[in-house]
């Protein structure tokens, strides 16, 4: 026994099923159209590249060859310029270093003089006395070295005299 509700339910299911199938067909048509459009785009792209392969690549090959030559020339120029600037930088650094050394040496030499200018009179007197003492110390050192040399000569002379004396005593004993 089939009731009216069963029939209506069955019709509704069939209607839904048909609507779903129609929607699926509609989606498939849209997908097919999109695929056809993509295929047409790809076909045009393929045709372009085939034409390029047959015709354009030959003209571009000479351009590429010329560009490679230009690139090589630019690289060589770059390497020469880089080497030149490297050497120039090195020379400049050395020159700067020597100038800094020279100025440092000058400033070291001038530093005591400029410092003395700003010192108190008592400090200046102490510095002068210090210089005098340094000179005196140097004189005493020379005298000490002279005296040491004299002492060494005298010791050597004494040793030779003692040796002669001993030799003469030995000879006297033999006689």
Secondary structure, 3 states (H helix, E strand, C coil): CCCHHHHHHHHHHHHHHHHHHHHHHHHHHHHHHHHHHHHHHHHHHHHHHHHHHHHHHHHHHHHHHHHHHHHHHHHHHHHHHHHHHHHHHHHHHHHHHHHHHHHHHHHHHHHHHHHHHCCCHHHHHHHHHHHHHHHHHHHHHHHHHHHHHHHHHHHHHHHHHHHHHHHHHHHHHHC
